[in-house]
Amino acid sequence: MTHRPFVPLALVALALAPAAAAAQSRPETESPAPPETGLPRKHAPEPTGAAITAGDLMTRLYIFADDSMRGREAGTEGNVKGTDYIAHQIEAMGLEPAGEDGTYFQTIPLETRTLAESSSLSADGKALALGDDWAPLGQRPVEETSLQVVYGGMAGDTAHAISADAAAGKMVVYGVPQGASLGSLFRGRPGPETAAAVAVAGLDQLPPRFRGFLTRPRTFLDEGEESGDRGPALLLVSSAAAEALLGSAPQGLEPGAAGGTATLRVDFDVKPVPYPARNVVGIVRGSDPKLAGEYVAVGAHNDHLGVGRPVDHDSIRIFDRVVRPEGADDGGKQPTAAQQSEVDSVLAAYRKTHDDRMDSVYNGADDDGSGSVTALEIAQAIQAMDPHPKRSVLFVWHVGEEKGLLGSRWFTDHPTVPRDSIVAQLNMDMIGRGDASDETGRTKFGTPFHGDGRYLQLVGSRRLSTELGDLIERVNREDGHDLLFDYSMDTDGHPSNIYCRSDHYEYARYGIPIAFFTTGLHADYHQVTDEPEYIDYDHMARVAKLVKDVAVHVADLDHRPRVDQGKPDPNGRCRQ
């Protein structure tokens, strides 16, 4: 699951969350120590069969999320290895290739944009240091220009906001109260659209590990992305830089106060990624000649985060279970004194029986190795059916989900089957966890909840088609799956915005009914600790059987699932 849409802005918002938020409740009986799963770090592969089994899923996931795949980041050799594995598997099963030129692959035009050293910002001729004093948040170049600086007020203070006329053509600098959250500010674009540039004085409040993110290379699709980055140039600046730009500390100024002159230049070096970024696409052809040209799409994403700096695996896992029970979604939390004491105590006890374990590979076993190998398992099961379902089943393993849903956006904009022939899309992302020790999410109002052995979150299943949501409930009940559905994360206005954060939305934006299946978040989300040994394979098999049966039931309907809800704007911004 992608961390947030429009990653740079969202990461800043998350990282600047108040430390006080760390004191989330956790059941008193829950141990923060890494649970002993009884599963090995390595697993010898065994032959897979047509039946969906926990053993098959375990064999596939230990291969797909192995360290040798190097975290499967889009545009890297590791992702090529992962997509080669998927393609070889579906070829052996006998799925029809549905990529480009008779292959199983659809390559997306992924490029890397690197901030150039020629980028600069100065205040009245005094150069400010890139990375320490300022960093751009946008992804488009800015030709060197001189701008009058004006104070915009405190970030988030709409009651005293600077007017559009006062901001026109200028650099607007916003102050930030110490410890304040910029989450609400960075959900949209801060400042008036009339400004030439907007600088927010929050760089000091970013943890050091986040600052490098702002200037590291970023990947993007080379088709139409620039059109989405209009409006003022966005900058994050330090408090010292804000004072230099304004001529005095922001706290002593009134909104609209004039500052000095800023000279801004933002340059990027752009080049293709070193390895092809590929969707993998295959078809189980339908048995009804009249309906075989329609498709039920089943999807997952094949990429993850790649390789990072070496860290101690077990200390990270213990820390996150105490302080950040939703992993990267809790990335801005800092421990309270009591929590740090708990971490130190648990880690000391753990070290008595476990050696250090340095780790740098983001294996993505749950995110989304679990969905990817489950899609393989479902494909093998449906391909073995005699006869096949009436409609065809289209399997797509999307690339670049972690880069902002890029592979699914490319596929739905450039589908390899007619887009209007896709009657529904079933997306699986993170379906390998969800037990009682996992904080799988929080209610709209912030109360944490946990899973169990029958737990499954559903998101979006009735947002376009009430009939599809009802069908999933009926299949679960009548076909004996007996999973407990949780719709908490699907509520309108939920701050986690899960509906917009995985590949199903790229189908939904075109009016295609979708359902998103997930067992939710956990402390290993987007961490090096997301490993195959922590997956609940029996639970995962239970989810796989449900999704397979739902796909077959939809494929055998005598009509398309009815769309009875409003369709979104295909080019608009997703809001849950």
Summary of the structure (lengths in Angstrom):
residues: 576
radius of gyration: 24.4
end to end distance: 15.6
largest distance: 76.5
contacts: 2034
relative contact order: 0.17
helix: 33%
strand: 23%
